[in-house]
Amino acid sequence: MQHGDLVQYKLGRHETSHGVIVRPVTEKDARAWVHAIDRPAYWIAWFDGEQTTWAFGRDLTLISEAAQNENR
């Protein structure tokens, strides 16, 4: 997954949420990195809230990939 991808999060009794990948969790993210050090995790801007949070990649379903800018 990469920046701009549209994703869905649904885990257990949590309501389904949709958002956009902002960036991967990295070692610069201190507390999040401790949990995600050995598995992919991403920061997500959710459509149903103002807060950006992170989630493990395995808990996300890719809905659509970000449009690629061919002029790069």
N, C-alpha and C positions, 0 to 999 in steps of 0.2 A: 504494500500500500504506500501511497505517496501523497504529498501535499495536494489538496483539492479534491481528493477522492470522496465521493458520497458514501457514507456507511450507515448501517443500522446496528443498534445495540439492543440485545434482548437476552437477559440472563435471569433465570429463576422467576421470581414474582415481580421483578422490576418491569415497569412499563416499557414498551418499545420506544426507543429514542432514535432520532436521526440527526446526523451532523456531518461535518466536513473535517477531514484530516488536516491538521495545522502543521504538524511535524512529528518526527519520531521522538520518543523519550531517549535522552542521552545521559551520559555521566554528569553533565552540567545541571541536571534536574534533581540532584541530591536525594531527597526522600523517595521520589518515584523510581529513581534508578536502582535503589536497593532492592526493590521488589521486581524490577524488570531487567535486571542485569543479564539474565540468561534466556530471555524470551522477548520477542518483539512486542512493543507497546507504543501507543501513539497519543499525542495530545489532540483533542477533538473540540471543535466549536459546535455546540449543540444548537439546533434550531428552536428547541423548546425552553431555552434559558439563556441567561447572560454569562454564565460561568463556563470557562474552558476547563475540562478535566481530562485525565488520561484513562486509557483502557488497554487491556491486553489485546493483541491482534486476534487471538483465538476466539475472543468474545464478540468480534465485529464481523458483520456480513457486508461485503462489498456490493453496493447497489450500482454504482457507475464510476468509471475512472474519470479523472480530471481530463478536460480537453487539453490537448497538447498544442502549444504555440509553435507552429512550423517556422516562424521567423527567428527562432533562437539560434 
